[in-house]
Amino acid sequence: MIDREPDIQAALLQHTSEARMILEGVFVLPDGHGINGEHTARGADGLIVLTDSDGREIFQGKNLLLSPAMPAESFFTVPDVTIGIDFHWQRVQKQSFRGSLFLSGQSPTAFHLINIVPLEEYLGSVISSEMSAGAPLEFLKAQAVTSRSWLVAMLDRKKTHRLPPPNRQDEISVWQDVNDHEGFDVCADDHCQRYQGISRIASENVARAIGATRGVFLTSGDQICDARYYKCCGGRTDVYATAWEDASFPYLSGVADADRPGAPIATEQDAAGWLRSRPDAFCNTADQNLLQRILPSFDLETLNFYRWRVAYSRQELEQILRARSGIDFGTLQNLEPLARGPSGRIFRLKVVGSRRTVVVGKELEIRRWLSPSHLLSSAFVVSVERDPDGTAQNFLLEGGGWGHGVGLCQIGAAVMAVRGFRAEEILAHYFAGAQLRKLY
């Protein structure tokens, strides 16, 4: 447990050879001199070289810390930040940030660009980057507590690096987590939490949500909860082990996203009936006025998230699998789900080809293998259209939900808030049995 607010090191750019930054206000170099305006950093011969807008070199060293002289007034802008890396909403944005700027050398020509900022200020950007700053206050409060809890639990979890088991030729099990990162706490993208700077903090509700929940965490026993979240569960949440290592947490047990209990998905027949229907759920909404209120603009481009369909010819899917997995399966014969979580998300999928047959997991790796970017989720059923001789010709994936499905369903939670649920009730719904505690 913690008893004071920590600083967070969030990587804005990773392993970059060049970065432009515009310093608004005075930032102090290690030698005590103040600088402002546009500057460029480059990696060269194991050093970071900083030049001003006239090309004059003003610093050279292995690492560089730039601290704001007046933290409450100063900020810096990075013109070219890529968001949604490898997802279908990937794009470049201009983003501004408060706090210090740390350039950490990683190789002879590359460095990380890291923002060092107090946790609560970091959260203000996170909750309004993940969802719209105009979302209901009670949802923003629930998101703030969830993000804060995940972040601090993650800082403790990074002390013990847990790797996926060694892969066999016939089975590949992969998951991504914060332990993928070294030299900073979190990245600024979907891999960890979206952190898109002060330009996202445009609502009084965000400041109210952060202030009302300052230092409040979800806890279980004497531990801060590893509180996960994602966009849409598809009607039911899932358990931790479908997405990450084989561990279980009582507060991530999988629940129906509705005001009445519902049975988990237990069989392939259950999955087909579930994913080919639209059962009532908090996240089952197509209300565009509501979605525009709660989602960031680029998430609004994803229209069908509760239930969706993806169709491929066999040849298309063979090419995608070869490119995404690096494996030549030959003629693709079948996709066979071997294990699902209670939401219907597949975490072991057998890919059957004429040359190779491989079992792949977990949920994110399955999504990555079966799409040029990522499938919205791994909760899907497969229909195969075959020739009279049994050769597969077309594959149809009918799926539900958006994201890994573990913990807080953001769209479901926002709908709950619109319907009058308080933040405490929202958190109790998605994290059953967890307690709220104010730690600083």
C-alpha positions in Angstrom: 0.0 0.0 0.0 1.1 3.6 -0.6 0.6 6.7 1.6 1.6 9.5 -0.8 1.1 10.5 -4.4 3.9 9.2 -6.6 5.3 10.7 -9.8 4.7 8.7 -13.0 7.1 8.3 -15.9 5.1 8.0 -19.1 6.9 7.4 -22.4 5.5 9.6 -25.1 8.0 8.3 -27.8 10.0 5.1 -27.6 13.3 4.3 -29.3 13.1 7.4 -31.5 16.1 8.9 -33.2 14.6 12.4 -33.3 12.0 14.4 -31.5 10.7 17.9 -31.9 9.4 19.7 -28.8 8.0 23.2 -28.2 8.7 24.5 -24.7 5.9 26.9 -23.6 7.5 28.7 -20.6 11.0 28.3 -19.2 12.5 24.8 -18.8 15.7 24.4 -16.9 18.7 22.5 -18.3 21.0 20.4 -16.0 23.5 23.3 -15.8 20.8 25.7 -14.5 20.2 27.6 -17.7 16.6 28.2 -18.8 15.3 27.6 -22.4 12.0 27.9 -24.2 10.6 27.7 -27.7 11.2 25.1 -30.3 14.0 22.5 -29.9 15.0 19.3 -31.6 16.7 16.3 -29.9 18.6 13.7 -31.9 20.5 10.5 -31.0 24.1 10.4 -32.3 27.1 8.3 -31.2 25.5 7.2 -28.0 24.6 10.8 -27.0 21.5 13.0 -27.1 22.1 16.3 -28.9 19.7 19.1 -28.3 19.6 22.1 -30.7 17.4 25.2 -30.8 15.3 26.5 -33.7 18.4 28.1 -35.3 20.3 24.8 -35.2 22.7 25.8 -32.4 23.7 22.9 -30.1 22.8 23.7 -26.5 23.3 20.3 -24.9 25.0 17.0 -25.4 24.9 14.0 -23.0 23.6 10.5 -22.5 20.4 11.6 -20.7 18.7 15.0 -20.5 16.2 16.2 -17.8 14.3 19.4 -18.6 12.4 20.7 -15.5 9.7 23.5 -15.7 10.7 26.6 -13.8 7.1 27.3 -13.0 5.2 23.9 -13.1 1.7 25.4 -12.8 2.2 27.6 -15.9 4.7 25.8 -18.2 4.0 23.0 -20.6 5.6 21.4 -23.7 4.2 20.3 -27.0 5.3 17.2 -29.1 4.0 17.7 -32.6 4.2 14.1 -33.8 2.9 11.5 -31.4 1.5 8.3 -32.8 -1.6 6.9 -31.0 -3.5 3.6 -31.4 -0.3 1.9 -32.6 -1.2 -1.2 -34.7 -4.9 -0.7 -34.0 -7.4 0.4 -36.7 -7.6 3.9 -35.2 -3.8 4.5 -35.5 -2.9 8.2 -36.3 -0.5 11.0 -35.5 -1.5 13.8 -33.1 0.0 17.0 -31.7 -0.1 16.7 -27.9 0.9 19.0 -25.0 1.9 18.0 -21.5 2.8 19.5 -18.1 5.6 18.2 -15.9 9.2 17.5 -16.6 10.7 16.1 -19.8 13.3 13.3 -19.6 15.2 12.1 -22.6 16.8 8.7 -21.8 19.4 7.3 -24.2 18.8 3.6 -25.2 21.2 2.9 -28.1 23.8 4.8 -30.1 21.1 6.6 -32.1 17.8 6.1 -30.1 16.2 7.5 -26.9 12.9 7.5 -25.0 11.0 10.8 -24.6 9.5 10.5 -21.1 7.1 12.8 -19.3 7.5 12.9 -15.5 4.2 14.1 -13.9 2.3 13.6 -10.6 -0.1 10.7 -10.6 -3.3 12.8 -10.1 -2.4 15.2 -13.0 -1.5 12.2 -15.2 -5.0 10.7 -14.4 -6.8 13.9 -15.5 -5.5 13.3 -19.0 -5.9 9.5 -18.9 -9.6 9.5 -18.1 -10.4 12.1 -20.8 -8.2 10.4 -23.3 -9.8 7.0 -22.7 -13.3 8.5 -22.9 -14.8 11.9 -23.6 -14.3 14.6 -21.0 -18.0 15.3 -21.4 -19.0 11.8 -20.1 -21.2 11.7 -17.0 -19.4 12.6 -13.7 -20.2 9.3 -12.0 -18.6 7.4 -14.8 -15.5 9.6 -14.8 -15.1 9.1 -11.1 -15.4 5.3 -11.6 -12.8 5.5 -14.4 -10.5 7.6 -12.2 -10.5 5.0 -9.4 -10.0 2.1 -11.8 -7.1 3.8 -13.7 -5.5 4.9 -10.4 -5.7 1.4 -8.9 -4.4 -0.3 -12.0 -1.5 2.1 -12.3 -0.3 1.7 -8.7 -0.8 -2.1 -8.7 1.2 -2.2 -11.9 4.1 -0.2 -10.3 4.3 -2.9 -7.6 3.8 -5.8 -10.1 6.8 -4.6 -12.2 9.1 -5.5 -9.4 8.5 -9.2 -10.3 8.8 -9.7 -14.1 6.4 -12.5 -15.1 7.0 -13.9 -18.6 4.8 -16.1 -20.8 5.9 -19.8 -20.7 8.4 -20.9 -23.4 6.5 -21.6 -26.7 6.4 -25.0 -28.3 6.4 -25.6 -32.1 2.7 -26.5 -31.9 1.5 -24.0 -29.3 2.3 -20.2 -29.0 1.1 -18.3 -25.9 1.7 -14.6 -25.9 0.4 -11.7 -23.8 1.3 -8.1 -23.4 1.7 -6.2 -20.2 3.6 -3.4 -18.5 6.6 -5.7 -18.0 7.2 -5.3 -21.7 8.6 -1.8 -20.8 11.9 -1.0 -19.3 13.2 2.5 -18.3 9.8 4.0 -17.6 6.5 3.2 -15.9 4.0 3.2 -18.7 3.7 4.0 -22.3 1.2 6.7 -23.4 -0.9 4.4 -25.7 -3.5 1.6 -25.6 -0.8 -0.9 -24.6 -1.0 0.6 -21.1 -3.4 3.6 -20.8 -4.1 6.4 -23.2 -2.3 9.5 -22.1 -2.8 12.3 -24.6 -1.9 15.4 -22.7 -3.5 18.5 -21.3 -5.4 19.2 -24.5 -7.7 16.4 -23.5 -8.6 18.0 -20.2 -11.4 20.3 -21.3 -14.2 19.6 -18.9 -14.9 20.7 -15.3 -16.2 17.2 -14.8 -12.7 15.8 -15.2 -11.3 18.0 -12.5 -14.3 17.2 -10.2 -13.8 13.5 -10.8 -10.1 13.6 -10.0 -10.7 15.8 -6.9 -13.6 13.8 -5.6 -11.6 10.5 -5.8 -8.1 11.8 -5.0 -6.1 8.9 -3.4 -9.0 6.5 -3.6 -8.2 2.9 -4.6 -10.0 -0.4 -5.2 -8.5 -2.9 -2.7 -8.8 -6.6 -1.9 -7.4 -7.6 1.4 -4.1 -5.8 1.9 -3.5 -5.3 -1.9 -4.5 -2.6 -4.3 -6.6 -4.2 -7.1 -5.1 -4.9 -10.5 -8.2 -3.1 -11.9 -8.4 -3.6 -15.7 -10.7 -1.9 -18.2 -11.6 -1.8 -21.9 -14.3 -0.4 -24.2 -17.1 -3.0 -24.4 -17.6 -6.5 -22.9 -20.3 -7.6 -25.3 -22.7 -8.5 -22.5 -20.5 -10.3 -20.1 -17.0 -9.6 -18.5 -14.2 -12.1 -18.4 -11.5 -13.4 -16.1 -7.9 -12.3 -15.8 -6.4 -15.6 -17.2 -8.0 -15.2 -20.6 -5.8 -12.3 -21.4 -2.7 -12.6 -19.2 -0.9 -15.2 -17.1 -2.8 -18.1 -15.4 -3.7 -16.2 -12.2 -7.1 -15.5 -10.7 -8.4 -12.5 -8.6 -11.7 -12.6 -6.8 -12.7 -9.2 -8.0 -12.1 -10.2 -11.7 -14.5 -13.1 -11.7 -16.6 -12.3 -14.7 -20.1 -10.8 -14.4 -23.2 -10.2 -16.6 -23.2 -6.6 -17.8 -26.8 -6.2 -16.8 -29.0 -5.6 -13.7 -29.8 -9.3 -13.4 -27.4 -12.3 -13.3 -26.7 -14.4 -16.4 -25.0 -17.7 -16.9 -21.4 -17.7 -18.3 -20.6 -19.1 -21.7 -19.7 -22.8 -21.1 -20.0 -24.5 -24.5 -19.6 -23.8 -28.2 -23.3 -24.0 -28.5 -23.6 -21.3 -25.8 -21.1 -19.1 -27.6 -23.0 -19.4 -30.9 -26.3 -18.6 -29.4 -24.8 -15.7 -27.4 -22.8 -14.1 -30.2 -25.4 -14.4 -32.9 -28.0 -12.6 -30.7 -28.1 -9.2 -29.0 -29.0 -9.9 -25.4 -29.8 -6.9 -23.2 -26.8 -5.4 -21.5 -25.6 -2.0 -20.3 -23.1 -1.8 -23.1 -25.7 -2.8 -25.7 -26.4 0.6 -27.0 -26.6 2.2 -30.5 -27.7 5.6 -29.2 -25.5 8.0 -31.2 -26.3 11.0 -29.0 -25.1 9.0 -26.0 -22.0 7.6 -27.7 -21.0 11.1 -28.9 -21.2 12.2 -25.3 -19.0 9.4 -23.9 -16.5 8.4 -26.6 -13.5 10.2 -28.0 -13.9 11.2 -31.7 -11.7 8.5 -33.1 -13.5 5.8 -31.2 -16.8 7.0 -32.7 -15.5 5.6 -36.0 -16.0 2.1 -34.7 -19.8 1.8 -35.2 -20.5 -1.9 -34.5 -18.8 -2.9 -31.3 -21.5 -4.8 -29.4 -21.9 -7.3 -32.2 -19.8 -7.4 -35.4 -19.0 -9.6 -38.4 -15.7 -10.0 -40.3 -15.6 -12.0 -43.6 -12.5 -13.3 -45.4 -11.9 -15.5 -48.4 -9.5 -18.4 -47.5 -6.8 -16.8 -49.5 -7.1 -13.4 -47.7 -7.0 -15.1 -44.3 -4.0 -17.2 -45.3 -2.1 -14.0 -46.3 -3.1 -12.3 -43.1 -2.0 -15.3 -41.0 1.3 -15.5 -42.8 2.1 -11.8 -42.4 0.9 -11.6 -38.7 2.3 -14.9 -37.4 5.3 -15.4 -39.6 4.0 -19.0 -40.2 3.2 -20.5 -43.5 0.1 -22.7 -42.7 -0.3 -23.8 -46.3 -3.9 -24.2 -47.3 -6.0 -23.0 -44.4 -8.5 -25.7 -43.3 -10.1 -24.6 -40.1 -10.1 -22.3 -37.0 -11.1 -24.4 -33.9 -11.7 -22.7 -30.6 -10.2 -24.8 -27.8 -10.8 -22.7 -24.7 -13.1 -19.7 -23.9 -13.6 -17.5 -20.9 -17.0 -16.8 -19.4 -17.6 -13.9 -21.8 -17.1 -16.2 -24.8 -13.6 -14.8 -25.5 -11.3 -17.4 -27.0 -7.9 -17.7 -25.3 -6.7 -20.9 -27.1 -7.4 -21.2 -30.8 -6.2 -24.0 -33.1 -5.2 -22.8 -36.6 -5.3 -25.9 -38.9 -3.4 -25.8 -42.2 -2.1 -28.3 -44.7 1.5 -27.6 -43.7 1.2 -26.5 -40.1 -1.2 -26.7 -37.2 -0.6 -24.3 -34.3 -2.5 -23.5 -31.1 -2.3 -19.7 -30.4 -3.2 -17.7 -27.3 -4.0 -15.5 -25.5 -6.8 -13.3 -26.5 -4.8 -10.4 -27.9 -2.5 -12.6 -29.9 -5.5 -14.3 -31.4 -7.0 -10.9 -32.4 -3.6 -9.9 -33.9 -3.2 -13.0 -36.0 -6.7 -12.8 -37.6 -6.7 -9.2 -38.7 -4.4 -6.7 -40.5 -4.7 -4.6 -37.3 -6.6 -6.4 -34.5 -10.0 -7.9 -34.3 -12.3 -6.0 -31.9 -12.2 -9.0 -29.5 -11.6 -12.7 -29.4 -15.2 -13.4 -28.6 -16.3 -14.9 -32.0 -17.7 -18.0 -33.6 -16.4 -19.3 -37.0 -18.5 -20.4 -40.0 -16.6 -22.0 -42.9 -18.0 -22.2 -46.4 -16.6 -25.2 -48.2 -16.5 -26.7 -51.7 -18.2 -30.1 -52.2 -14.7 -31.7 -51.7 -14.5 -30.1 -48.3 -11.9 -27.4 -49.2 -12.5 -24.2 -47.2 -13.3 -21.2 -49.4 -14.7 -18.5 -47.0 -14.5 -17.7 -43.3 -17.1 -15.7 -41.4 -16.3 -14.5 -37.9 -19.3 -13.4 -35.9 -18.2 -11.6 -32.7 -19.1 -9.4 -29.8 -17.4 -6.8 -27.7 -14.3 -4.5 -28.0 -11.2 -5.2 -26.0 -10.1 -7.9 -23.6 -13.3 -7.9 -21.5 -11.6 -8.0 -18.0 -12.8 -5.6 -15.4 -14.6 -2.3 -16.1 -16.6 -2.2 -19.3 -16.3 1.5 -20.2 -19.3 1.8 -22.4 -21.4 -0.2 -20.0 -20.2 1.9 -17.0 -21.0 5.1 -18.9 -24.5 3.8 -19.6 -24.9 2.9 -16.0 -24.0 6.5 -15.0 -26.5 7.9 -17.5 -29.2 5.7 -15.9 -28.4 7.1 -12.4 -25.9 4.7 -10.9 -23.3 6.2 -8.6 -19.6 5.6 -9.1 -19.5 3.3 -6.0 -22.3 1.2 -7.5 -20.6 1.0 -10.9 -17.3 -0.2 -9.3 -19.1 -2.7 -7.1 -20.8 -4.2 -10.3 -17.6 -4.7 -12.3 -15.2 -5.5 -9.3 -17.3 -7.7 -7.1 -16.1 -7.8 -3.5 -13.5 -5.1 -3.9 -13.4 -2.3 -1.3 -12.8 1.4 -1.7 -10.0 2.9 0.5 -8.5 6.4 0.6 -4.7 5.9 0.9 -3.5 9.6 0.6 
